[in-house]
Amino acid sequence: MSLKLHVFPPSPRAFKVQAAANHLGLDYELCFVNLAKGDQKRPEHLAINPNGKMPVLEEDGFALWESNAILHYLAGKKPGSGLLPLDERGRADVMRWLFWDSAHWDAACAILVFEHLVKPMFGRGGADPVEVAKGEERFQQCAKVLDALLKGRKFICGDKLTLADFSIGASLILAEQAKLPLVPYAEIKRWYAGLTALPCWQKTLAGIAAAG
Ligand SMILES: N[C@@H](CCC(=O)N[C@@H](CS)C(=O)NCC(=O)O)C(=O)O
């Protein structure tokens, strides 16, 4: 199989690329990057991502890192799927949300994932209250924008599922463990419930559970 996804499955950034590939019906080989064992810093991994991070897509000598760039590449394999609209404004709208994810949403969620989940999991001490407060403030700023946008909408870019939903929805797979302060955001919870009902979402979650 020529398409490979190098992932640590429990991570939202790994989840989004697998869920999108599953939705698109693409065949891929899952290459497990064990972050707990430092696989991401081994020479063979640094050769495909000098940042020493996952996810990484590899295909016929082409290596691509950054989860949102990977989503874009995957959608390009099935141009009719609608995940990346063909009209210029539709595409730009999706790209806007992918950039927003990288710059703001993922960045805010990552602080809380690190403090509440990664630290206890890897024995790196207790949560730092200053970091938690910073993460919660940034999360709330983003969540207000997203919640307001989602009023009267099924998906982030309108009636149709796009890459934006995979990119932004993925962080919520850890909402409980990372203590993301979602309680006031009814629209986000409604939208996310819709994503969790998608067969690709279920399949990807099942894969994480099976990987232990
Ligand atoms: N912006 C990157 C972030 C990638 C990233 O930070 N991955 C983390 C796990 S979610 C990682 O591999 N960390 C391992 C390390 O830093 O040693 C993306 O979206 O792909």
Ligand as a Chemical Component Dictionary entry (heavy atoms), coordinates in Angstrom:
data_LIG
# 
_chem_comp.id                   LIG 
_chem_comp.type                 NON-POLYMER 
_chem_comp.pdbx_formal_charge   0 
_chem_comp.three_letter_code    LIG 
# 
loop_
_chem_comp_atom.comp_id 
_chem_comp_atom.atom_id 
_chem_comp_atom.alt_atom_id 
_chem_comp_atom.type_symbol 
_chem_comp_atom.charge 
_chem_comp_atom.model_Cartn_x 
_chem_comp_atom.model_Cartn_y 
_chem_comp_atom.model_Cartn_z 
_chem_comp_atom.pdbx_ordinal 
LIG N1  N1  N 0 0.732  21.601 14.143 1  
LIG C1  C1  C 0 1.091  20.206 14.128 2  
LIG C2  C2  C 0 1.288  19.739 15.549 3  
LIG C3  C3  C 0 1.891  18.352 15.627 4  
LIG C4  C4  C 0 2.190  17.974 17.077 5  
LIG O1  O1  O 0 2.473  18.842 17.928 6  
LIG N2  N2  N 0 2.140  16.663 17.375 7  
LIG C5  C5  C 0 2.424  16.245 18.716 8  
LIG C6  C6  C 0 1.399  15.279 19.262 9  
LIG S1  S1  S 0 -0.255 15.776 19.109 10 
LIG C7  C7  C 0 3.720  15.455 18.738 11 
LIG O2  O2  O 0 4.011  14.693 17.844 12 
LIG N3  N3  N 0 4.475  15.637 19.817 13 
LIG C8  C8  C 0 5.657  14.868 20.064 14 
LIG C9  C9  C 0 6.795  15.689 20.553 15 
LIG O3  O3  O 0 6.715  16.939 20.498 16 
LIG O4  O4  O 0 7.764  15.091 21.001 17 
LIG C10 C10 C 0 0.004  19.391 13.412 18 
LIG O5  O5  O 0 -1.162 19.825 13.416 19 
LIG O6  O6  O 0 0.303  18.352 12.805 20 
# 
loop_
_chem_comp_bond.comp_id 
_chem_comp_bond.atom_id_1 
_chem_comp_bond.atom_id_2 
_chem_comp_bond.value_order 
_chem_comp_bond.pdbx_ordinal 
LIG N1  C1  SING 1  
LIG C1  C2  SING 2  
LIG C1  C10 SING 3  
LIG C2  C3  SING 4  
LIG C3  C4  SING 5  
LIG C4  O1  DOUB 6  
LIG C4  N2  SING 7  
LIG N2  C5  SING 8  
LIG C5  C6  SING 9  
LIG C5  C7  SING 10 
LIG C6  S1  SING 11 
LIG C7  O2  DOUB 12 
LIG C7  N3  SING 13 
LIG N3  C8  SING 14 
LIG C8  C9  SING 15 
LIG C9  O3  DOUB 16 
LIG C9  O4  SING 17 
LIG C10 O5  DOUB 18 
LIG C10 O6  SING 19 
# 
